[in-house]
Amino acid sequence: MRLYQHMAVSGIISAGVYAASRSMVIAGTSFLAGFLIDLDHIIDYWLSHPWRFNLRHFFVTCHEYRLKSIYLFLHSWELIIMLCLLAYVSRNGVVLGLMLGFVQHLALDQIFNYVYPAGYFFIYRWRVGFRCDAVFEIPHAFREAGNDGGH
């Protein structure tokens, strides 16, 4: 999904979280986490293009799966499992909001992105060498445009 879509959905979900919890801390953290999780794309972009940062190139490169490697440190079901446990044990509103934002973001990415079923498991990405083409089923149109998974 695109950043603006994540922001819109995160806003709607966070409004529901506020209505249910009456907590600005939980709702606000959920809202921010719902799209700031995408900051890990900057790390992947920088690792693929260390001496270049052009905002348009960044968005095209990420959207068209043209990165050399896909680490996505925050896009991880393992991280979400840890956040769920931490939220349950700590009963902390910030942790709960963070978990809610990450869950909704990753669930939407799992549904709407061209990711293989295990692609958002960090262990899977590690086992396949963080190769873009092993994590994402790169659409044919992007392949024709010259994308080879960044290799």
Summary of the structure (lengths in Angstrom):
residues: 151
radius of gyration: 16.2
end to end distance: 23.6
largest distance: 49.6
contacts: 464
relative contact order: 0.16
helix: 68%
strand: 3%
